[in-house]
Amino acid sequence: MRKLSLKIHELEQAVKIIRDMPEEFDDFSELPTSQYLDLKRGDVLSPMTGEEDDELFGSDDHLQFPADDIGQINGYRFMESFIHTVEDEDLRRKLERAINGKGAFSRFNNIVYNSSKMTADWNWHQSLKLRKWIVDWLKGEQIEPEWDGDIFARPPVASKRPALLEGVANFTAAAGQLSGVRQIALLGDLAVEDPYPDTVRVLVEVDNNMALGKLAKLKRKLDEHSLNIANMGADVLVVDPARHYLGRMCGYRECDPKLHQACRVQVNGRRYLHDDMDWEQDVMAEIVKPPVQLWPET
């Protein structure tokens, strides 16, 4: 057995590149699609020209990743095995139904990537499967890998909560200076110690006659921040001084029913406000009694 110091992330990335390469890629690209393992240094090499590819292929010091074998890695089986790890019975059944029939991958992804925690779990599940494949492949090539740690121990996932809260803090500081804003509160996942927040939701109490254009602009900035951090927008819910729910702030720069279907459900003609009263009961309860007041500070 040849002992070789390796970095699992580099090998895993090489396998993903080959596995996810469209079958028709070779038909329109002159770039090589091969990946090689340097048998002396343990590096993964990606040739950029046909000449480099030919040189590596003919070298005894480089091992080509087996594209045909990698192409046989069954992503559907990954989904099936992942579903068995889901503890929530209702969610597990929902995923089982999702992977039946044509469009299984799309339906599965729509469910999984709607949850930060499930996304992290799914990504790690795929990594585990690929790493087991890599270990078996190396063993078959008579290579004894020396890793810099336990490659099957799940690393800690960096929470996006602090960065999302920073965006909310910036929104609060700016919105609190607007004339007509009476109170700002935090709702949803960020209002509790949830390391995998799926929502950025803020409640703003405003005067009855307040124009909402400036608040809508701040909402768009919060949207942009949340999308950059966690690929999700933000909900800014608006109430009047009597704590009657008025609607959700619109994210469009131009508020015009002729441009946007959603603008046709404005609240009493107020610009930048959607009349969506069908929030779930727990959200409506938070609107009545917000869990965390942000401004003014108590």
C-alpha positions as a Markdown table, in Angstrom:
| # | Residue | x | y | z |
|---|---|---|---|---|
| 1 | Met | 0.0 | 0.0 | 0.0 |
| 2 | Arg | 1.2 | 3.5 | -0.9 |
| 3 | Lys | 0.8 | 5.9 | 2.0 |
| 4 | Leu | -0.2 | 9.4 | 0.9 |
| 5 | Ser | -1.2 | 12.5 | 2.8 |
| 6 | Leu | -4.5 | 13.8 | 1.3 |
| 7 | Lys | -7.1 | 16.5 | 1.8 |
| 8 | Ile | -10.6 | 15.1 | 1.7 |
| 9 | His | -12.2 | 18.4 | 0.6 |
| 10 | Glu | -10.0 | 18.4 | -2.5 |
| 11 | Leu | -10.9 | 14.9 | -3.5 |
| 12 | Glu | -14.6 | 15.4 | -2.7 |
| 13 | Gln | -14.6 | 18.5 | -4.9 |
| 14 | Ala | -13.0 | 16.6 | -7.8 |
| 15 | Val | -15.6 | 13.9 | -7.6 |
| 16 | Lys | -18.4 | 16.5 | -7.6 |
| 17 | Ile | -17.0 | 18.2 | -10.6 |
| 18 | Ile | -16.9 | 15.0 | -12.6 |
| 19 | Arg | -20.3 | 13.8 | -11.2 |
| 20 | Asp | -22.1 | 17.0 | -12.0 |
| 21 | Met | -20.6 | 17.5 | -15.4 |
| 22 | Pro | -23.4 | 17.6 | -18.1 |
| 23 | Glu | -23.0 | 14.7 | -20.5 |
| 24 | Glu | -23.1 | 17.1 | -23.5 |
| 25 | Phe | -20.2 | 19.2 | -22.0 |
| 26 | Asp | -17.6 | 17.5 | -24.2 |
| 27 | Asp | -19.6 | 18.4 | -27.3 |
| 28 | Phe | -19.2 | 22.1 | -26.9 |
| 29 | Ser | -16.2 | 22.7 | -24.7 |
| 30 | Glu | -12.5 | 22.3 | -25.5 |
| 31 | Leu | -11.6 | 22.3 | -21.9 |
| 32 | Pro | -10.6 | 18.9 | -20.4 |
| 33 | Thr | -12.9 | 17.4 | -17.8 |
| 34 | Ser | -10.4 | 15.0 | -16.2 |
| 35 | Gln | -9.2 | 15.2 | -12.6 |
| 36 | Tyr | -5.9 | 13.7 | -11.4 |
| 37 | Leu | -4.4 | 12.7 | -8.1 |
| 38 | Asp | -0.7 | 13.5 | -7.7 |
| 39 | Leu | 0.7 | 10.3 | -6.3 |
| 40 | Lys | 3.8 | 12.1 | -4.8 |
| 41 | Arg | 2.3 | 15.2 | -3.2 |
| 42 | Gly | -1.3 | 14.2 | -2.8 |
| 43 | Asp | -2.6 | 17.2 | -4.7 |
| 44 | Val | -5.6 | 17.2 | -7.0 |
| 45 | Leu | -4.9 | 18.5 | -10.4 |
| 46 | Ser | -7.3 | 19.9 | -13.0 |
| 47 | Pro | -5.6 | 20.2 | -16.5 |
| 48 | Met | -6.6 | 23.3 | -18.3 |
| 49 | Thr | -5.5 | 22.2 | -21.8 |
| 50 | Gly | -5.6 | 19.1 | -23.9 |
| 51 | Glu | -1.8 | 19.0 | -23.8 |
| 52 | Glu | -1.8 | 19.1 | -20.0 |
| 53 | Asp | -4.4 | 16.4 | -19.9 |
| 54 | Asp | -2.3 | 14.1 | -22.2 |
| 55 | Glu | 0.8 | 14.7 | -20.1 |
| 56 | Leu | -0.9 | 13.8 | -16.8 |
| 57 | Phe | -2.7 | 10.8 | -18.4 |
| 58 | Gly | 0.6 | 9.3 | -19.5 |
| 59 | Ser | 2.4 | 9.9 | -16.2 |
| 60 | Asp | 3.0 | 7.1 | -13.7 |
| 61 | Asp | 3.0 | 9.8 | -10.9 |
| 62 | His | -0.6 | 10.7 | -11.5 |
| 63 | Leu | -3.8 | 8.8 | -11.1 |
| 64 | Gln | -6.9 | 9.7 | -13.1 |
| 65 | Phe | -10.2 | 9.9 | -11.3 |
| 66 | Pro | -12.5 | 7.2 | -12.8 |
| 67 | Ala | -15.1 | 9.3 | -14.6 |
| 68 | Asp | -17.2 | 6.3 | -15.6 |
| 69 | Asp | -17.4 | 4.9 | -12.1 |
| 70 | Ile | -18.2 | 8.4 | -10.7 |
| 71 | Gly | -20.9 | 8.7 | -13.3 |
| 72 | Gln | -22.6 | 5.7 | -11.8 |
| 73 | Ile | -22.9 | 7.3 | -8.4 |
| 74 | Asn | -26.6 | 7.3 | -7.8 |
| 75 | Gly | -28.0 | 10.6 | -6.5 |
| 76 | Tyr | -31.4 | 9.1 | -6.2 |
| 77 | Arg | -30.1 | 6.5 | -3.7 |
| 78 | Phe | -28.6 | 9.4 | -1.7 |
| 79 | Met | -32.1 | 11.0 | -1.5 |
| 80 | Glu | -33.6 | 7.7 | -0.3 |
| 81 | Ser | -31.0 | 7.1 | 2.4 |
| 82 | Phe | -31.3 | 10.7 | 3.5 |
| 83 | Ile | -35.0 | 10.4 | 4.0 |
| 84 | His | -34.5 | 7.5 | 6.4 |
| 85 | Thr | -32.5 | 9.9 | 8.6 |
| 86 | Val | -35.3 | 12.5 | 8.9 |
| 87 | Glu | -36.9 | 12.2 | 12.3 |
| 88 | Asp | -40.1 | 14.2 | 11.7 |
| 89 | Glu | -42.6 | 11.6 | 10.5 |
| 90 | Asp | -44.8 | 14.0 | 8.5 |
| 91 | Leu | -41.8 | 15.5 | 6.8 |
| 92 | Arg | -40.3 | 12.1 | 6.0 |
| 93 | Arg | -43.5 | 11.1 | 4.3 |
| 94 | Lys | -43.6 | 14.3 | 2.4 |
| 95 | Leu | -40.1 | 13.7 | 1.1 |
| 96 | Glu | -41.0 | 10.1 | 0.2 |
| 97 | Arg | -43.9 | 11.3 | -1.9 |
| 98 | Ala | -41.7 | 14.0 | -3.5 |
| 99 | Ile | -39.2 | 11.5 | -4.9 |
| 100 | Asn | -41.8 | 9.4 | -6.7 |
| 101 | Gly | -42.1 | 9.9 | -10.4 |
| 102 | Lys | -40.7 | 12.4 | -12.9 |
| 103 | Gly | -39.3 | 15.5 | -11.4 |
| 104 | Ala | -38.2 | 13.8 | -8.2 |
| 105 | Phe | -35.0 | 15.8 | -7.7 |
| 106 | Ser | -36.7 | 19.1 | -8.2 |
| 107 | Arg | -39.5 | 18.4 | -5.7 |
| 108 | Phe | -37.0 | 17.0 | -3.2 |
| 109 | Asn | -34.8 | 20.1 | -3.5 |
| 110 | Asn | -37.8 | 22.4 | -3.1 |
| 111 | Ile | -38.5 | 20.9 | 0.2 |
| 112 | Val | -35.0 | 20.4 | 1.5 |
| 113 | Tyr | -33.6 | 23.8 | 0.6 |
| 114 | Asn | -36.6 | 25.6 | 2.2 |
| 115 | Ser | -35.1 | 24.7 | 5.6 |
| 116 | Ser | -31.6 | 25.9 | 6.7 |
| 117 | Lys | -31.2 | 22.9 | 9.1 |
| 118 | Met | -32.3 | 20.3 | 6.5 |
| 119 | Thr | -30.0 | 21.9 | 3.9 |
| 120 | Ala | -27.1 | 21.5 | 6.3 |
| 121 | Asp | -28.1 | 17.9 | 7.1 |
| 122 | Trp | -28.5 | 17.0 | 3.4 |
| 123 | Asn | -25.2 | 18.5 | 2.4 |
| 124 | Trp | -23.4 | 16.6 | 5.1 |
| 125 | His | -25.2 | 13.4 | 4.1 |
| 126 | Gln | -24.0 | 13.7 | 0.6 |
| 127 | Ser | -20.5 | 14.4 | 1.8 |
| 128 | Leu | -20.5 | 11.2 | 3.9 |
| 129 | Lys | -21.6 | 9.1 | 0.9 |
| 130 | Leu | -19.0 | 10.6 | -1.4 |
| 131 | Arg | -16.2 | 10.2 | 1.2 |
| 132 | Lys | -17.1 | 6.6 | 1.7 |
| 133 | Trp | -16.8 | 6.1 | -2.1 |
| 134 | Ile | -13.5 | 7.9 | -2.1 |
| 135 | Val | -12.1 | 5.7 | 0.6 |
| 136 | Asp | -13.1 | 2.6 | -1.2 |
| 137 | Trp | -11.7 | 3.9 | -4.5 |
| 138 | Leu | -8.3 | 4.7 | -2.8 |
| 139 | Lys | -8.2 | 1.2 | -1.2 |
| 140 | Gly | -8.8 | -0.4 | -4.7 |
| 141 | Glu | -5.9 | 1.6 | -6.0 |
| 142 | Gln | -3.6 | 0.4 | -3.1 |
| 143 | Ile | -3.4 | 3.8 | -1.5 |
| 144 | Glu | -3.5 | 4.2 | 2.2 |
| 145 | Pro | -4.7 | 7.8 | 2.9 |
| 146 | Glu | -3.3 | 9.9 | 5.7 |
| 147 | Trp | -6.0 | 12.5 | 6.6 |
| 148 | Asp | -5.5 | 15.5 | 8.8 |
| 149 | Gly | -8.4 | 14.4 | 11.0 |
| 150 | Asp | -11.5 | 12.2 | 11.2 |
| 151 | Ile | -13.1 | 12.7 | 7.8 |
| 152 | Phe | -16.4 | 11.1 | 9.0 |
| 153 | Ala | -16.8 | 13.5 | 11.9 |
| 154 | Arg | -19.3 | 16.2 | 11.1 |
| 155 | Pro | -17.7 | 19.6 | 11.3 |
| 156 | Pro | -19.5 | 22.4 | 13.2 |
| 157 | Val | -21.8 | 24.4 | 11.0 |
| 158 | Ala | -21.3 | 28.2 | 11.1 |
| 159 | Ser | -24.6 | 29.8 | 12.1 |
| 160 | Lys | -25.9 | 32.5 | 9.8 |
| 161 | Arg | -27.9 | 34.0 | 12.7 |
| 162 | Pro | -25.3 | 36.7 | 13.8 |
| 163 | Ala | -25.0 | 38.0 | 10.2 |
| 164 | Leu | -28.7 | 38.1 | 9.7 |
| 165 | Leu | -29.2 | 39.9 | 13.1 |
| 166 | Glu | -26.6 | 42.5 | 11.9 |
| 167 | Gly | -28.9 | 43.2 | 8.9 |
| 168 | Val | -31.9 | 43.6 | 11.2 |
| 169 | Ala | -29.9 | 45.9 | 13.5 |
| 170 | Asn | -29.0 | 48.2 | 10.5 |
| 171 | Phe | -32.6 | 48.2 | 9.4 |
| 172 | Thr | -33.8 | 49.1 | 12.9 |
| 173 | Ala | -31.3 | 51.9 | 13.3 |
| 174 | Ala | -32.4 | 53.5 | 10.1 |
| 175 | Ala | -36.1 | 52.8 | 10.4 |
| 176 | Gly | -36.2 | 54.2 | 13.9 |
| 177 | Gln | -35.3 | 57.6 | 12.5 |
| 178 | Leu | -38.2 | 57.8 | 10.2 |
| 179 | Ser | -41.1 | 60.1 | 11.1 |
| 180 | Gly | -44.2 | 58.0 | 11.8 |
| 181 | Val | -42.4 | 54.8 | 13.0 |
| 182 | Arg | -43.6 | 54.1 | 16.5 |
| 183 | Gln | -42.1 | 50.7 | 17.3 |
| 184 | Ile | -40.0 | 47.9 | 15.8 |
| 185 | Ala | -40.0 | 44.3 | 17.0 |
| 186 | Leu | -38.4 | 41.0 | 16.0 |
| 187 | Leu | -40.5 | 38.0 | 15.1 |
| 188 | Gly | -39.9 | 34.4 | 14.0 |
| 189 | Asp | -36.8 | 32.3 | 14.1 |
| 190 | Leu | -34.4 | 35.2 | 14.9 |
| 191 | Ala | -36.4 | 36.0 | 18.0 |
| 192 | Val | -35.4 | 32.7 | 19.6 |
| 193 | Glu | -32.1 | 30.9 | 19.8 |
| 194 | Asp | -32.4 | 29.0 | 16.6 |
| 195 | Pro | -29.0 | 28.3 | 15.0 |
| 196 | Tyr | -30.8 | 27.5 | 11.7 |
| 197 | Pro | -33.1 | 30.5 | 11.1 |
| 198 | Asp | -35.4 | 30.1 | 8.1 |
| 199 | Thr | -37.0 | 33.5 | 8.4 |
| 200 | Val | -36.1 | 37.2 | 8.8 |
| 201 | Arg | -39.2 | 38.8 | 10.1 |
| 202 | Val | -39.6 | 42.3 | 11.5 |
| 203 | Leu | -42.8 | 44.0 | 12.8 |
| 204 | Val | -43.1 | 47.8 | 12.4 |
| 205 | Glu | -45.8 | 49.9 | 14.0 |
| 206 | Val | -46.5 | 53.1 | 12.1 |
| 207 | Asp | -48.8 | 56.1 | 12.3 |
| 208 | Asn | -52.0 | 55.9 | 10.3 |
| 209 | Asn | -51.0 | 58.6 | 7.8 |
| 210 | Met | -47.3 | 57.6 | 7.4 |
| 211 | Ala | -46.1 | 57.4 | 3.8 |
| 212 | Leu | -44.2 | 54.1 | 3.4 |
| 213 | Gly | -41.8 | 54.8 | 0.5 |
| 214 | Lys | -38.7 | 55.3 | 2.7 |
| 215 | Leu | -39.6 | 52.3 | 4.9 |
| 216 | Ala | -39.9 | 50.2 | 1.7 |
| 217 | Lys | -36.4 | 51.3 | 0.6 |
| 218 | Leu | -35.0 | 50.1 | 3.9 |
| 219 | Lys | -36.9 | 46.8 | 3.5 |
| 220 | Arg | -35.2 | 46.3 | 0.1 |
| 221 | Lys | -31.8 | 46.8 | 1.7 |
| 222 | Leu | -32.7 | 44.2 | 4.4 |
| 223 | Asp | -33.8 | 41.9 | 1.6 |
| 224 | Glu | -30.5 | 42.3 | -0.2 |
| 225 | His | -28.5 | 41.6 | 3.0 |
| 226 | Ser | -30.6 | 38.5 | 3.9 |
| 227 | Leu | -30.3 | 37.1 | 0.3 |
| 228 | Asn | -26.5 | 37.5 | 0.4 |
| 229 | Ile | -26.2 | 35.8 | 3.7 |
| 230 | Ala | -28.8 | 33.1 | 3.6 |
| 231 | Asn | -30.5 | 33.2 | 0.2 |
| 232 | Met | -33.8 | 34.4 | 1.6 |
| 233 | Gly | -35.7 | 37.6 | 1.7 |
| 234 | Ala | -37.1 | 39.5 | 4.7 |
| 235 | Asp | -40.7 | 40.0 | 5.8 |
| 236 | Val | -41.5 | 43.4 | 7.2 |
| 237 | Leu | -45.0 | 43.3 | 8.7 |
| 238 | Val | -46.8 | 46.6 | 9.4 |
| 239 | Val | -49.4 | 47.4 | 12.1 |
| 240 | Asp | -51.2 | 50.6 | 13.1 |
| 241 | Pro | -51.1 | 52.2 | 16.5 |
| 242 | Ala | -54.0 | 50.0 | 17.6 |
| 243 | Arg | -51.9 | 47.0 | 16.7 |
| 244 | His | -54.2 | 46.1 | 13.7 |
| 245 | Tyr | -52.3 | 44.2 | 11.1 |
| 246 | Leu | -52.1 | 46.3 | 7.9 |
| 247 | Gly | -50.0 | 44.1 | 5.6 |
| 248 | Arg | -46.5 | 43.1 | 4.5 |
| 249 | Met | -44.1 | 45.6 | 3.0 |
| 250 | Cys | -43.6 | 45.2 | -0.8 |
| 251 | Gly | -40.1 | 44.6 | -2.1 |
| 252 | Tyr | -40.6 | 46.3 | -5.5 |
| 253 | Arg | -38.9 | 49.6 | -6.2 |
| 254 | Glu | -41.9 | 50.8 | -8.3 |
| 255 | Cys | -45.3 | 50.3 | -6.8 |
| 256 | Asp | -47.7 | 50.1 | -9.8 |
| 257 | Pro | -50.6 | 47.7 | -10.3 |
| 258 | Lys | -49.8 | 47.8 | -14.1 |
| 259 | Leu | -46.4 | 46.4 | -13.4 |
| 260 | His | -46.9 | 43.9 | -10.6 |
| 261 | Gln | -49.8 | 41.6 | -9.9 |
| 262 | Ala | -49.2 | 41.8 | -6.2 |
| 263 | Cys | -49.7 | 45.6 | -6.3 |
| 264 | Arg | -53.4 | 44.9 | -7.0 |
| 265 | Val | -54.0 | 43.9 | -3.4 |
| 266 | Gln | -52.8 | 47.1 | -1.8 |
| 267 | Val | -54.3 | 48.0 | 1.6 |
| 268 | Asn | -56.8 | 50.8 | 1.2 |
| 269 | Gly | -54.7 | 52.1 | -1.7 |
| 270 | Arg | -51.5 | 52.5 | 0.4 |
| 271 | Arg | -48.4 | 52.1 | -1.6 |
| 272 | Tyr | -45.8 | 49.4 | -0.9 |
| 273 | Leu | -48.1 | 47.3 | 1.3 |
| 274 | His | -49.6 | 43.9 | 0.5 |
| 275 | Asp | -52.9 | 42.8 | 1.9 |
| 276 | Asp | -51.9 | 39.2 | 2.9 |
| 277 | Met | -53.9 | 38.3 | 6.0 |
| 278 | Asp | -53.5 | 34.6 | 5.7 |
| 279 | Trp | -50.5 | 34.2 | 8.1 |
| 280 | Glu | -50.4 | 31.2 | 10.3 |
| 281 | Gln | -51.8 | 31.4 | 13.8 |
| 282 | Asp | -48.4 | 31.5 | 15.5 |
| 283 | Val | -47.3 | 34.5 | 13.4 |
| 284 | Met | -50.5 | 36.4 | 14.1 |
| 285 | Ala | -50.0 | 35.7 | 17.8 |
| 286 | Glu | -46.5 | 37.3 | 17.6 |
| 287 | Ile | -48.0 | 40.3 | 15.8 |
| 288 | Val | -50.3 | 40.9 | 18.7 |
| 289 | Lys | -47.6 | 40.3 | 21.3 |
| 290 | Pro | -44.1 | 40.6 | 19.7 |
| 291 | Pro | -41.5 | 38.5 | 21.5 |
| 292 | Val | -38.6 | 40.9 | 21.1 |
| 293 | Gln | -38.8 | 44.7 | 21.0 |
| 294 | Leu | -36.0 | 46.3 | 19.1 |
| 295 | Trp | -36.9 | 50.0 | 19.1 |
| 296 | Pro | -37.4 | 52.0 | 21.1 |
| 297 | Glu | -35.2 | 50.2 | 23.6 |
| 298 | Thr | -37.0 | 49.3 | 26.8 |
